[in-house]
Amino acid sequence: MLRNRGRDDRDDTSNTITLQDAVSTVIDESQLERNAYHPIVTTPYRKINFSNVNWYVHVYLRQCKLELSCYENNLDVVEFKALANVKTPTMMSPTNHVYLSFEHYPKDYKLNVQNEPIQVHRHFLALLSPVFHAMFTHDTVESRTGKSEIQGIDYKSVVSAIDFCYGRKLDLSDTNNVIGILRFGDRYDIKSITATLQYVPFTDKINERTFCNVLSYAYDMSLGALTFSCAEYFRQNTHRALNSTKFGSLPIPVVLNFLSAAYGTDDNFEIFHLACKDNMKFITDYLEPSIISGLNADTFCSTMSFSFKYQREKLKPLCAAFFNQHMAEIMSMPEFVNLESEVIKQILKAALDLKNTESGRSS
């Protein structure tokens, strides 16, 4: 059950939810579920009943991470987190061992992964997965040939996934492998995988080797709390995260979504500036055209500073041209006056050089 403990009772009849209404919450282990919705909530701080409030409970593991939020229509969101310092278990032992009952029956289907065949029982796959069941009950290539080509998931993960479904022990210490298993289970809608392993937290397994896989998985599965954990790792280990295998080759939407959490902003202009500081060239190159098109008096001083500090060669002449066109307005701005003298010197020189170049062309 959810039990709310307020800090004290105060006689306040205001119906505005504020951070003062945040509660500490105790949840009994036996009551933990993936999602729970409670239509009526009493805020403990002022004993106010709200009929239009939802609690959202997301749990990765029974013993692990919990995230809750409380909100009222048309009012600000109030969020808080309860975190338990419990590590990911190293092994998971299924309660059944069905493979022991199948040993007398020959495996009659192949999963080809990275040019390596994995032998499985066709009917077992059909029972596990509605996707495979649909393949086998229609006139498909897979049904006719007795094999499926598995793309985008490595051999080890598929073998581990099949073994886990058969009831063999699963080693959870290899985070990248577990994520591969989850991706296989999600692709083929194998609930014996997803219903069990989706609660693996990964939060204590994020490191330079696993960071990109965990981040991609969090994005693909819309796991906000896991993205938040990746952001925490990034803030504490920025250099290691940026040097993680495959970070520079992650899809742009994945990285932008992550940076929004890591930098605490949805503003691409701010993300661009912070990415410049962290030398994320593939992100700054992607965002730069929107920064150029959005250049105005409000963004000029910060954009100009970054363009010279981080040698943004495309931005420098554009900033100089913008300065020449709006010189009187910019020079009267407090933001411009308060810039470092070296920055002002550089923009004045660039603006003058550009003006002289344009004068030479016209003559």
C-alpha positions in Angstrom: 0.0 0.0 0.0 1.0 3.6 -0.5 1.3 5.4 2.9 1.9 9.1 2.9 3.8 10.8 5.8 3.4 14.6 6.0 5.8 16.8 7.8 3.1 18.5 9.8 -0.5 19.6 9.7 -1.3 23.2 8.7 -4.7 24.9 8.3 -4.4 26.1 4.8 -7.4 26.1 2.5 -5.5 27.0 -0.7 -5.9 24.4 -3.5 -2.6 25.2 -5.3 -0.2 22.3 -5.3 3.4 23.4 -4.5 6.6 21.6 -3.7 5.5 21.8 0.0 3.0 19.1 -0.8 5.7 16.6 -1.7 5.4 13.5 0.4 7.8 10.8 1.6 6.2 7.5 0.6 6.6 4.0 1.9 5.7 1.1 -0.4 5.5 -2.4 0.8 7.5 -4.8 -1.4 4.5 -7.1 -1.9 2.5 -4.2 -3.3 4.9 -3.1 -5.9 3.6 -3.1 -9.5 4.9 -1.6 -12.7 2.1 0.9 -13.0 -0.4 2.0 -10.4 -3.0 4.8 -10.7 -4.8 6.3 -7.8 -7.6 8.8 -8.7 -7.8 10.5 -5.3 -4.8 11.8 -3.4 -4.7 13.7 -0.1 -1.7 16.0 0.1 -0.3 15.5 3.6 1.1 19.0 4.0 -2.3 20.7 4.1 -4.7 17.8 4.0 -6.2 18.8 0.6 -8.2 16.3 -1.4 -7.8 16.4 -5.2 -10.0 14.2 -7.3 -8.2 15.0 -10.5 -4.7 13.8 -9.5 -2.8 10.7 -10.7 0.1 9.0 -9.0 2.3 7.2 -11.5 4.5 4.5 -10.1 7.3 3.0 -12.2 9.4 0.2 -10.7 12.5 -1.4 -12.4 12.9 -4.0 -9.7 11.0 -4.9 -6.7 13.9 -3.9 -4.5 15.2 -1.0 -6.6 14.3 2.2 -8.3 11.0 4.0 -7.8 9.8 7.2 -9.4 6.6 9.0 -8.6 5.0 12.2 -9.8 1.9 14.1 -8.7 0.1 16.6 -10.9 -3.2 18.5 -11.1 -4.7 19.7 -14.4 -3.4 23.2 -15.3 -1.0 23.2 -12.4 2.7 22.7 -12.2 4.1 19.2 -11.9 5.3 18.1 -8.5 7.9 15.3 -8.7 9.9 13.4 -6.2 11.9 10.2 -6.2 12.4 7.4 -3.7 15.7 5.5 -4.4 16.9 2.4 -2.8 20.6 1.5 -3.0 20.1 -2.0 -4.3 22.5 -3.5 -6.8 21.5 -5.5 -9.9 21.5 -9.2 -9.0 24.3 -11.1 -10.8 22.2 -14.2 -11.7 18.5 -14.9 -12.4 17.3 -18.4 -12.0 13.9 -19.2 -13.7 11.4 -21.1 -11.7 10.9 -23.7 -14.4 13.3 -25.8 -16.4 11.3 -26.7 -19.4 14.4 -27.6 -21.5 14.6 -30.8 -19.4 11.2 -31.9 -20.9 12.3 -31.2 -24.5 15.5 -33.2 -24.7 13.7 -36.1 -26.5 12.3 -33.9 -29.2 14.6 -32.7 -32.0 15.0 -29.0 -32.6 13.5 -28.2 -36.0 14.0 -24.5 -36.6 17.0 -22.2 -37.0 17.6 -18.6 -36.0 20.5 -17.3 -38.1 22.4 -14.6 -36.2 25.6 -13.1 -37.6 25.9 -16.1 -39.9 25.7 -18.5 -37.0 22.7 -20.9 -36.6 20.9 -21.4 -33.4 18.7 -24.5 -33.2 15.3 -24.2 -31.5 12.0 -25.9 -31.3 9.6 -24.4 -33.8 6.4 -25.1 -31.7 8.1 -23.7 -28.6 8.9 -20.4 -30.5 5.2 -20.3 -31.6 4.1 -20.6 -28.0 6.5 -18.0 -26.7 6.0 -15.4 -29.4 2.8 -14.2 -31.2 5.2 -12.9 -33.9 6.7 -16.3 -34.6 3.3 -17.8 -34.3 2.0 -15.5 -37.1 5.1 -16.4 -39.2 4.4 -20.2 -38.9 0.7 -20.1 -39.5 0.9 -18.1 -42.8 2.7 -18.7 -46.1 5.9 -16.9 -45.1 9.5 -17.3 -46.1 10.3 -18.4 -42.5 7.5 -21.0 -42.6 8.7 -22.4 -45.9 12.4 -22.4 -45.2 12.4 -23.3 -41.5 14.7 -20.4 -40.5 14.7 -16.8 -39.5 17.3 -14.1 -40.1 17.8 -12.1 -37.0 19.3 -8.6 -37.7 20.6 -6.0 -35.3 21.0 -8.2 -32.3 24.2 -10.1 -31.5 24.6 -13.9 -31.4 25.3 -14.0 -27.7 22.2 -12.1 -26.8 19.9 -14.3 -28.9 21.5 -17.5 -27.5 21.0 -16.1 -24.0 17.4 -15.2 -24.7 16.5 -18.6 -26.0 18.3 -20.3 -23.1 16.4 -18.1 -20.6 13.1 -19.0 -22.2 14.0 -22.7 -21.9 14.6 -22.2 -18.2 18.3 -22.0 -18.0 20.1 -19.5 -15.6 20.8 -16.0 -16.9 24.0 -14.1 -16.1 22.9 -10.5 -15.4 26.5 -9.2 -14.9 26.9 -8.5 -18.7 24.7 -5.4 -19.1 25.1 -5.2 -22.9 24.0 -8.8 -23.2 20.9 -8.3 -21.0 19.9 -5.3 -23.1 20.3 -7.4 -26.3 18.1 -10.0 -24.7 15.4 -7.4 -23.9 15.6 -6.1 -27.4 15.0 -9.6 -28.8 12.1 -10.1 -26.4 10.6 -6.8 -27.3 10.9 -7.3 -31.1 9.2 -10.7 -31.0 6.8 -9.8 -28.1 8.2 -12.6 -25.9 6.6 -11.8 -22.5 8.5 -14.4 -20.6 11.5 -12.1 -21.3 10.1 -8.6 -21.1 7.8 -9.2 -18.2 10.7 -10.4 -16.1 13.8 -8.6 -17.3 12.2 -5.2 -17.8 12.7 -4.6 -14.1 16.5 -4.9 -14.3 17.6 -1.4 -13.3 21.0 -1.1 -14.9 21.7 2.0 -12.9 24.6 0.5 -11.0 26.0 -1.0 -14.3 26.4 2.2 -16.3 30.1 2.7 -17.2 32.2 3.6 -20.2 31.6 0.2 -21.8 27.8 0.0 -21.3 26.8 3.7 -21.4 25.8 3.9 -25.0 23.8 0.7 -25.0 21.9 1.7 -21.8 21.2 5.1 -23.2 19.9 3.8 -26.5 17.7 1.3 -24.7 16.3 3.9 -22.3 15.4 6.1 -25.3 13.9 3.3 -27.3 11.8 2.0 -24.4 10.9 5.6 -23.1 12.4 4.8 -19.7 12.7 8.3 -18.2 14.2 7.2 -14.9 17.0 5.3 -16.7 17.7 8.2 -19.0 18.0 10.3 -15.8 20.5 7.8 -14.4 22.5 8.1 -17.6 22.4 11.9 -17.3 23.8 11.6 -13.7 26.6 9.3 -14.9 27.4 11.9 -17.7 27.5 14.8 -15.2 29.9 12.9 -13.0 32.0 11.3 -15.7 31.7 13.6 -18.7 35.0 12.7 -20.3 34.5 8.9 -19.9 30.9 9.2 -21.3 32.1 11.1 -24.3 34.8 8.6 -25.0 32.4 5.7 -24.7 32.4 3.2 -27.6 29.9 4.3 -30.3 28.8 7.6 -28.5 29.6 9.7 -31.6 27.6 7.3 -33.8 24.4 7.3 -31.7 21.4 8.6 -33.6 21.0 12.4 -33.1 17.5 12.2 -31.6 18.8 9.8 -28.9 21.7 12.2 -28.0 19.5 15.3 -28.0 16.9 13.7 -25.8 19.7 12.6 -23.4 21.4 16.0 -23.4 18.1 17.6 -22.6 18.1 15.6 -19.4 21.9 15.9 -18.7 21.9 19.7 -19.2 18.5 20.3 -17.7 17.1 22.2 -20.7 15.0 21.6 -23.8 16.3 24.7 -25.5 18.5 23.8 -28.5 20.3 27.1 -28.2 21.5 26.2 -24.6 22.2 22.6 -25.6 24.4 24.0 -28.5 26.4 26.2 -26.1 26.9 23.4 -23.6 27.8 20.9 -26.3 30.5 23.3 -27.5 32.0 23.3 -24.0 32.0 19.5 -24.0 33.4 19.4 -27.6 30.6 17.3 -29.0 31.3 18.2 -32.6 28.6 16.0 -34.2 25.9 17.6 -32.1 27.2 21.2 -32.6 27.5 20.6 -36.3 23.9 19.4 -36.4 22.5 22.3 -34.3 24.6 25.1 -35.9 22.2 25.7 -38.8 19.3 26.3 -36.5 21.5 28.6 -34.3 22.4 30.6 -37.5 18.8 30.9 -38.6 17.8 32.0 -35.1 20.5 34.6 -34.6 19.0 37.8 -33.2 19.7 40.6 -30.7 18.8 38.4 -27.7 21.2 35.5 -28.7 23.9 37.6 -30.3 26.3 38.1 -27.4 26.4 34.6 -26.2 26.5 33.2 -29.8 29.3 35.6 -30.6 31.3 34.6 -27.5 31.0 30.9 -28.3 31.8 31.3 -32.0 35.2 32.9 -31.2 35.9 30.8 -28.1 35.2 27.5 -29.8 36.4 28.5 -33.3 33.0 28.1 -35.0 34.2 29.3 -38.4 30.7 29.4 -39.9 29.3 31.5 -37.1 32.2 34.1 -36.9 31.4 35.9 -40.2 27.7 35.8 -39.6 28.1 37.3 -36.2 30.3 40.0 -37.8 27.7 40.7 -40.4 24.9 40.9 -37.8 27.0 43.3 -35.7 27.6 45.6 -38.7 23.8 45.6 -39.4 22.8 46.3 -35.8 25.8 48.1 -34.4 24.1 50.9 -32.6 21.6 48.5 -30.9 24.2 45.9 -29.9 26.7 48.4 -28.5 24.0 49.9 -26.2 23.1 46.4 -24.8 24.4 45.7 -21.2 25.2 42.1 -22.3 27.6 43.5 -24.9 29.2 46.1 -22.6 29.8 43.3 -20.0 31.6 41.0 -22.4 35.3 40.3 -21.8 37.4 42.9 -23.5 39.2 40.3 -25.7 35.8 39.0 -27.0 34.7 42.6 -27.9 38.1 43.2 -29.6 37.7 40.1 -31.7 34.2 40.9 -32.9 35.1 44.5 -33.7 38.1 43.3 -35.7 36.0 40.7 -37.5 33.3 43.3 -38.2 35.8 45.8 -39.5 37.6 43.2 -41.7 34.2 42.1 -43.2 33.3 45.7 -43.9 36.6 46.4 -45.6 36.2 43.2 -47.6 32.8 44.2 -48.8 34.0 47.7 -49.6 36.8 46.3 -51.7 34.4 44.1 -53.6 32.0 47.0 -54.3 34.9 49.2 -55.6 
